[in-house]
Amino acid sequence: MSNELTNTNDAGTASDLVAPRSTHCYPPVLDACCSARMMWFDKQDSRAVYYDKRAEDFGMQKNGRVLTVSPDVQGCFTEMPFPDETFSLVAFDPPHMKGTEARLNGVMGRQYGLLFPGWEDVIAGGFRECFRVLKGNGVLIFKWCEVEIPLSKVLALTDQKPLFGNRSGKAMNTHWVTFIKCG
Ligand SMILES: C[S@@+](CC[C@H](N)C(=O)[O-])C[C@H]1O[C@@H](n2cnc3c(N)ncnc32)[C@H](O)[C@@H]1O
């Protein structure tokens, strides 16, 4: 379902979404790697464009629930098909766990994705693209679960300076970091 709209919203057709037309009115928010949109209060919120490199359904082993990854637009966050300065807010929640053989088909790997050798360049490219498509004074929310890779190592992959953040989760290891695009 690459480049196909899968929900009814105000965003128009997929080709409208990726057309680099300055007259096109995009929704104000981009979720740059949406997965199953677990963090969204309303998973069909029409104020956002949902982007991910994959589209698939998969069963969760414990409760049997099927999760759906169904982006409006499919592609890599290191090269997004949106014009410069399009969105007022970008959410960037990339994979945070290193890929191992055992994890390739595991639930966590399927839900959150995995990092492979060279991941630093991928995350750095993602930051660059997120800031490119962000409007001036737009806000980037970066989410990082610090289970294997320290937040400081990942923040070093962008030259943008974070404003402030918050920690969540039982072990308080999920960081929500806020940036603003100045200049
Ligand atoms: C941690 S999950 C996002 C979870 C999501 N915020 C939620 O609430 O469910 C990371 C997602 O990034 C996607 N991803 C990984 N590498 C990507 C890339 N290079 N471009 C676009 N999406 C990517 C994965 O497919 C995965 O769905």
The ligand as a MOL file (V3000), in Angstrom:
LIG
                    3D

  0  0  0     0  0            999 V3000
M  V30 BEGIN CTAB
M  V30 COUNTS 27 29 0 0 0
M  V30 BEGIN ATOM
M  V30 1 C 9.5850 3.0450 17.7740 0
M  V30 2 S 8.5750 2.7050 16.3750 0 CHG=1
M  V30 3 C 7.4130 4.0400 16.3940 0
M  V30 4 C 6.3130 3.8040 17.3910 0
M  V30 5 C 5.1720 4.8020 17.2530 0
M  V30 6 N 5.5480 6.1280 17.6820 0
M  V30 7 C 3.9230 4.3840 18.0020 0
M  V30 8 O 3.3590 5.1970 18.7410 0
M  V30 9 O 3.4640 3.2560 17.8210 0 CHG=-1
M  V30 10 C 9.6670 3.1100 15.0590 0
M  V30 11 C 9.1120 2.9690 13.6530 0
M  V30 12 O 10.1230 3.4900 12.7690 0
M  V30 13 C 9.9910 2.8160 11.5440 0
M  V30 14 N 11.2450 3.0240 10.8110 0
M  V30 15 C 12.4430 2.4560 11.0550 0
M  V30 16 N 13.3650 2.9100 10.2120 0
M  V30 17 C 12.7180 3.7960 9.3900 0
M  V30 18 C 13.1480 4.5940 8.2980 0
M  V30 19 N 14.4140 4.6070 7.8870 0
M  V30 20 N 12.2140 5.3660 7.6940 0
M  V30 21 C 10.9340 5.3790 8.1160 0
M  V30 22 N 10.4740 4.6380 9.1480 0
M  V30 23 C 11.3620 3.8550 9.7750 0
M  V30 24 C 9.7330 1.3860 11.9150 0
M  V30 25 O 9.1160 0.7120 10.8370 0
M  V30 26 C 8.8410 1.5580 13.1460 0
M  V30 27 O 7.4960 1.4410 12.7610 0
M  V30 END ATOM
M  V30 BEGIN BOND
M  V30 1 1 1 2
M  V30 2 1 2 3
M  V30 3 1 2 10
M  V30 4 1 3 4
M  V30 5 1 4 5
M  V30 6 1 5 6
M  V30 7 1 5 7
M  V30 8 2 7 8
M  V30 9 1 7 9
M  V30 10 1 10 11
M  V30 11 1 11 12
M  V30 12 1 11 26
M  V30 13 1 12 13
M  V30 14 1 13 14
M  V30 15 1 13 24
M  V30 16 1 14 15
M  V30 17 1 14 23
M  V30 18 2 15 16
M  V30 19 1 16 17
M  V30 20 1 17 18
M  V30 21 2 17 23
M  V30 22 1 18 19
M  V30 23 2 18 20
M  V30 24 1 20 21
M  V30 25 2 21 22
M  V30 26 1 22 23
M  V30 27 1 24 25
M  V30 28 1 24 26
M  V30 29 1 26 27
M  V30 END BOND
M  V30 END CTAB
M  END
